[in-house]
Amino acid sequence: MPPIQSVREYVDALRGSFDPSRAVGQTATVQYIFTGAVTGACYMRVVDGALTVGEGQTPNPTVTVTSDFATWMRVVNYDHDPLLAWQEGLYTVDGSMEQLIECDAWFPRP
């Protein structure tokens, strides 16, 4: 898969890699705010295994991630350890870090 180069491509990747069976009974709204060479925002909302994603901002997210886009792509691709990157201040989380970690399990990696 070619590297993700835009917020729209990230939204498409979220949609394409989501496994609803892993999110049954779960509810979360995650807002992503990107800075750096690629700027913008997107979100994902999960309600009992059903995913909604979109560009822009959403009201009342349960977790907001703010990151340089390139850094976040390295984190989601496990090219940089997610917890270590957070501890190093490479991205911030407003809301529950535990919920953000749980959300990761809804997107299986090959």
N, CA, C and O of each residue as an XYZ file, in Angstrom:
440
protein
N       0.842     -1.177      0.000
C       0.000      0.000      0.000
C       0.886      1.238      0.000
O       1.824      1.322      0.793
N       0.604      2.205     -0.879
C       1.421      3.428     -0.900
C       1.197      4.245      0.368
O       0.153      4.132      1.010
N       2.166      5.055      0.722
C       2.028      5.875      1.933
C       0.831      6.822      1.832
O       0.481      7.291      0.749
N       0.223      7.089      2.964
C      -0.897      8.017      3.041
C      -0.346      9.439      2.981
O       0.544      9.804      3.749
N      -0.886     10.236      2.060
C      -0.347     11.570      1.820
C      -1.298     12.705      2.182
O      -0.905     13.871      2.140
N      -2.554     12.384      2.540
C      -3.524     13.459      2.813
C      -4.514     13.009      3.885
O      -4.617     11.826      4.209
N      -5.229     13.979      4.418
C      -6.255     13.678      5.418
C      -7.326     12.792      4.786
O      -7.789     11.847      5.423
N      -7.720     13.073      3.570
C      -8.727     12.252      2.874
C      -8.255     10.806      2.745
O      -9.035      9.880      2.970
N      -7.002     10.605      2.389
C      -6.471      9.239      2.288
C      -6.474      8.551      3.651
O      -6.702      7.344      3.729
N      -6.225      9.294      4.718
C      -6.270      8.713      6.065
C      -7.699      8.288      6.411
O      -7.912      7.211      6.968
N      -8.672      9.133      6.081
C     -10.074      8.786      6.308
C     -10.422      7.508      5.551
O     -11.064      6.612      6.099
N      -9.997      7.425      4.293
C     -10.257      6.222      3.496
C      -9.588      4.996      4.096
O     -10.156      3.904      4.082
N      -8.375      5.176      4.626
C      -7.659      4.057      5.252
C      -8.369      3.585      6.520
O      -8.452      2.383      6.773
N      -8.880      4.524      7.316
C      -9.650      4.139      8.500
C     -10.854      3.306      8.086
O     -11.120      2.249      8.658
N     -11.569      3.790      7.095
C     -12.768      3.097      6.618
C     -12.407      1.696      6.092
O     -13.113      0.725      6.363
N     -11.325      1.606      5.356
C     -10.958      0.347      4.719
C     -10.366     -0.693      5.646
O     -10.401     -1.885      5.339
N      -9.825     -0.269      6.771
C      -9.152     -1.239      7.651
C      -9.937     -1.557      8.924
O      -9.490     -2.369      9.735
N     -11.088     -0.936      9.108
C     -11.896     -1.144     10.312
C     -12.507     -2.538     10.323
O     -13.031     -3.004      9.311
N     -12.436     -3.203     11.478
C     -13.059     -4.516     11.670
C     -14.190     -4.353     12.672
O     -13.936     -4.288     13.875
N     -15.448     -4.283     12.200
C     -16.566     -4.021     13.106
C     -16.733     -5.082     14.190
O     -17.245     -4.780     15.267
N     -16.317     -6.301     13.930
C     -16.466     -7.353     14.949
C     -15.615     -7.078     16.181
O     -15.906     -7.581     17.266
N     -14.568     -6.283     16.017
C     -13.693     -5.951     17.146
C     -14.218     -4.788     17.982
O     -13.694     -4.502     19.058
N     -15.263     -4.114     17.479
C     -15.774     -2.928     18.170
C     -17.217     -3.092     18.643
O     -17.855     -2.116     19.037
N     -17.727     -4.306     18.607
C     -19.096     -4.547     19.070
C     -19.204     -4.138     20.535
O     -18.367     -4.508     21.359
N     -20.234     -3.378     20.844
C     -20.455     -2.920     22.217
C     -19.634     -1.706     22.610
O     -19.747     -1.235     23.742
N     -18.813     -1.186     21.710
C     -17.941     -0.060     22.009
C     -18.505      1.235     21.437
O     -19.196      1.228     20.418
N     -18.202      2.345     22.104
C     -18.598      3.668     21.637
C     -17.426      4.614     21.846
O     -16.845      4.665     22.930
N     -17.083      5.360     20.808
C     -16.007      6.349     20.907
C     -16.123      7.326     19.743
O     -16.586      6.973     18.658
N     -15.699      8.548     19.988
C     -15.563      9.537     18.928
C     -14.166     10.124     19.059
O     -13.839     10.768     20.056
N     -13.353      9.896     18.046
C     -11.966     10.362     18.060
C     -11.807     11.450     17.006
O     -12.101     11.246     15.829
N     -11.339     12.604     17.452
C     -11.051     13.740     16.579
C      -9.550     13.781     16.345
O      -8.772     13.692     17.295
N      -9.137     13.913     15.097
C      -7.725     14.072     14.748
C      -7.527     15.475     14.207
O      -8.255     15.911     13.315
N      -6.546     16.181     14.741
C      -6.191     17.511     14.253
C      -4.728     17.439     13.823
O      -3.839     17.157     14.626
N      -4.505     17.701     12.536
C      -3.171     17.545     11.972
C      -2.518     18.891     11.686
O      -3.153     19.838     11.224
N      -1.229     18.933     11.980
C      -0.402     20.120     11.746
C       0.757     19.698     10.854
O       0.873     18.532     10.478
N       1.606     20.651     10.523
C       2.790     20.347      9.737
C       2.541     20.582      8.253
O       1.738     21.438      7.880
N       3.232     19.820      7.408
C       3.113     19.982      5.958
C       1.707     19.642      5.459
O       1.237     20.210      4.473
N       1.047     18.716      6.143
C      -0.337     18.365      5.824
C      -1.183     18.796      7.013
O      -1.019     18.279      8.118
N      -2.080     19.736      6.788
C      -2.932     20.219      7.870
C      -4.379     19.833      7.592
O      -4.765     19.567      6.454
N      -5.158     19.811      8.648
C      -6.571     19.510      8.505
C      -7.061     18.720      9.694
O      -6.343     18.538     10.677
N      -8.283     18.257      9.596
C      -8.886     17.500     10.680
C      -9.785     16.422     10.097
O     -10.297     16.545      8.984
N      -9.960     15.372     10.870
C     -10.901     14.321     10.529
C     -11.328     13.644     11.822
O     -10.784     13.925     12.890
N     -12.296     12.759     11.718
C     -12.796     12.090     12.912
C     -13.268     10.687     12.556
O     -13.511     10.356     11.396
N     -13.386      9.882     13.596
C     -14.054      8.592     13.478
C     -14.986      8.463     14.668
O     -14.651      8.821     15.797
N     -16.161      7.941     14.379
C     -17.145      7.702     15.422
C     -17.541      6.234     15.321
O     -17.878      5.746     14.242
N     -17.500      5.537     16.447
C     -17.899      4.139     16.507
C     -19.005      4.008     17.545
O     -18.879      4.458     18.684
N     -20.084      3.383     17.116
C     -21.195      3.089     18.011
C     -21.578      1.633     17.779
O     -22.115      1.279     16.729
N     -21.295      0.794     18.774
C     -21.627     -0.629     18.737
C     -21.185     -1.295     17.430
O     -21.963     -2.000     16.787
N     -19.947     -1.065     17.056
C     -19.371     -1.726     15.896
C     -19.623     -1.044     14.569
O     -19.125     -1.512     13.545
N     -20.382      0.050     14.543
C     -20.644      0.783     13.304
C     -19.728      2.006     13.244
O     -19.682      2.808     14.177
N     -19.011      2.132     12.146
C     -18.032      3.207     11.966
C     -18.584      4.305     11.067
O     -19.175      4.036     10.021
N     -18.379      5.547     11.496
C     -18.611      6.727     10.669
C     -17.309      7.511     10.681
O     -16.754      7.771     11.749
N     -16.814      7.889      9.509
C     -15.600      8.704      9.423
C     -15.874      9.894      8.516
O     -16.759      9.846      7.661
N     -15.109     10.957      8.709
C     -15.273     12.113      7.851
C     -14.158     13.112      8.054
O     -13.409     13.051      9.029
N     -14.065     14.023      7.121
C     -13.110     15.116      7.246
C     -13.757     16.239      8.041
O     -14.980     16.368      8.074
N     -12.926     17.046      8.679
C     -13.420     18.170      9.459
C     -13.520     17.829     10.930
O     -12.950     16.847     11.407
N     -14.257     18.662     11.632
C     -14.380     18.475     13.076
C     -15.758     17.942     13.411
O     -16.716     18.129     12.661
N     -15.841     17.275     14.547
C     -17.089     16.715     15.034
C     -17.343     17.249     16.442
O     -16.396     17.475     17.195
N     -18.598     17.452     16.804
C     -18.867     17.944     18.149
C     -18.637     16.872     19.208
O     -18.875     15.686     18.977
N     -18.183     17.300     20.342
C     -18.061     16.452     21.535
C     -17.273     15.157     21.368
O     -17.773     14.088     21.716
N     -16.043     15.232     20.838
C     -15.251     13.994     20.759
C     -14.905     13.488     22.155
O     -14.774     14.272     23.095
N     -14.760     12.184     22.279
C     -14.341     11.615     23.557
C     -12.820     11.656     23.690
O     -12.282     11.649     24.798
N     -12.133     11.699     22.543
C     -10.669     11.800     22.516
C     -10.279     12.703     21.351
O     -10.828     12.580     20.256
N      -9.331     13.610     21.585
C      -8.785     14.433     20.504
C      -7.282     14.216     20.443
O      -6.575     14.376     21.438
N      -6.807     13.851     19.261
C      -5.379     13.667     19.004
C      -4.919     14.844     18.161
O      -5.509     15.137     17.121
N      -3.867     15.520     18.608
C      -3.272     16.607     17.839
C      -1.842     16.215     17.531
O      -1.057     15.914     18.430
N      -1.512     16.222     16.234
C      -0.194     15.731     15.832
C       0.212     16.306     14.486
O      -0.627     16.658     13.656
N       1.512     16.390     14.296
C       2.056     16.591     12.967
C       1.614     15.384     12.136
O       1.727     14.245     12.588
N       1.113     15.631     10.929
C       0.569     14.550     10.102
C       1.606     13.459      9.848
O       1.305     12.276     10.006
N       2.811     13.838      9.458
C       3.852     12.843      9.160
C       4.186     12.013     10.394
O       4.401     10.805     10.297
N       4.229     12.661     11.548
C       4.486     11.929     12.794
C       3.384     10.913     13.048
O       3.664      9.759     13.370
N       2.122     11.337     12.904
C       1.005     10.422     13.165
C       1.027      9.228     12.199
O       0.701      8.109     12.593
N       1.406      9.461     10.955
C       1.500      8.351      9.997
C       2.568      7.349     10.441
O       2.390      6.141     10.288
N       3.680      7.852     10.992
C       4.705      6.938     11.519
C       4.172      6.165     12.720
O       4.478      4.984     12.884
N       3.377      6.826     13.560
C       2.806      6.171     14.736
C       1.817      5.086     14.313
O       1.915      3.953     14.785
N       0.875      5.406     13.439
C      -0.141      4.412     13.064
C       0.445      3.266     12.251
O      -0.137      2.183     12.208
N       1.567      3.481     11.618
C       2.243      2.408     10.884
C       3.254      1.652     11.741
O       3.955      0.769     11.247
N       3.327      1.998     13.023
C       4.267      1.400     13.975
C       5.727      1.589     13.562
O       6.584      0.773     13.901
N       6.002      2.665     12.833
C       7.385      3.036     12.546
C       7.964      3.804     13.730
O       9.176      3.992     13.831
N       7.082      4.242     14.621
C       7.471      4.886     15.873
C       6.522      4.352     16.931
O       5.308      4.362     16.729
N       7.047      3.890     18.046
C       6.227      3.342     19.110
C       5.203      4.387     19.566
O       5.592      5.495     19.935
N       3.894      4.058     19.549
C       2.875      5.049     19.894
C       3.020      5.641     21.294
O       2.904      6.855     21.462
N       3.267      4.814     22.287
C       3.391      5.321     23.647
C       4.651      6.162     23.812
O       4.615      7.213     24.451
N       5.745      5.714     23.249
C       6.993      6.469     23.322
C       6.845      7.826     22.620
O       7.322      8.840     23.129
N       6.189      7.845     21.461
C       5.982      9.111     20.741
C       5.161     10.080     21.578
O       5.438     11.279     21.595
N       4.141      9.559     22.279
C       3.325     10.405     23.143
C       4.169     10.934     24.311
O       4.108     12.118     24.639
N       4.954     10.047     24.933
C       5.810     10.453     26.050
C       6.837     11.494     25.622
O       7.226     12.353     26.413
N       7.276     11.413     24.368
C       8.240     12.379     23.835
C       7.568     13.697     23.432
O       8.247     14.637     23.019
N       6.251     13.765     23.548
C       5.530     14.981     23.195
C       5.331     15.176     21.708
O       5.076     16.293     21.257
N       5.445     14.093     20.932
C       5.284     14.212     19.485
C       3.820     14.335     19.068
O       3.521     14.777     17.958
N       2.913     13.945     19.956
C       1.498     14.207     19.754
C       0.849     14.354     21.126
O       1.397     13.911     22.135
N      -0.315     14.977     21.149
C      -1.029     15.144     22.409
C      -2.383     14.452     22.319
O      -2.942     14.261     21.239
N      -2.882     14.089     23.478
C      -4.187     13.441     23.591
C      -4.998     14.196     24.625
O      -4.580     14.340     25.774
N      -6.148     14.673     24.215
C      -7.087     15.294     25.140
C      -8.240     14.311     25.298
O      -8.994     14.071     24.355
N      -8.371     13.754     26.470
C      -9.355     12.704     26.715
C      -8.637     11.456     27.196
O      -7.518     11.524     27.704
N      -9.279     10.338     27.033
C      -8.780      9.079     27.577
C      -7.747      8.401     26.674
O      -8.070      7.945     25.577
N      -6.514      8.343     27.147
C      -5.462      7.613     26.426
C      -5.840      6.134     26.334
O      -5.577      5.486     25.322
N      -6.450      5.607     27.384
C      -6.841      4.202     27.387
C      -7.840      3.925     26.263
O      -7.748      2.896     25.593
N      -8.779      4.823     26.055
C      -9.748      4.621     24.983
C      -9.070      4.692     23.616
O      -9.412      3.926     22.716
N      -8.123      5.595     23.455
C      -7.391      5.690     22.194
C      -6.644      4.389     21.923
O      -6.640      3.900     20.793
N      -6.021      3.833     22.938
C      -5.299      2.565     22.783
C      -6.283      1.456     22.413
O      -5.985      0.630     21.550
N      -7.445      1.429     23.051
C      -8.441      0.411     22.736
C      -8.920      0.528     21.292
O      -9.133     -0.483     20.623
N      -9.087      1.752     20.813
C      -9.532      1.962     19.437
C      -8.566      1.341     18.433
O      -8.982      0.878     17.371
N      -7.305      1.333     18.761
C      -6.301      0.774     17.855
C      -6.600     -0.684     17.525
O      -6.312     -1.139     16.418
N      -7.169     -1.414     18.466
C      -7.469     -2.835     18.254
C      -8.566     -3.045     17.206
O      -8.724     -4.158     16.705
N      -9.315     -2.014     16.869
C     -10.387     -2.129     15.885
C      -9.863     -2.106     14.449
O     -10.621     -2.301     13.499
N      -8.568     -1.866     14.305
C      -7.934     -1.753     12.990
C      -6.790     -2.752     12.894
O      -5.636     -2.390     13.124
N      -7.088     -3.996     12.559
C      -6.033     -5.015     12.537
C      -4.953     -4.701     11.501
O      -5.218     -4.142     10.437
N      -3.756     -5.075     11.849
C      -2.611     -4.890     10.949
C      -2.232     -6.242     10.364
O      -2.335     -7.263     11.043
N      -1.798     -6.257      9.121
C      -1.377     -7.547      8.528
C      -0.144     -8.110      9.212
O       0.335     -9.180      8.837
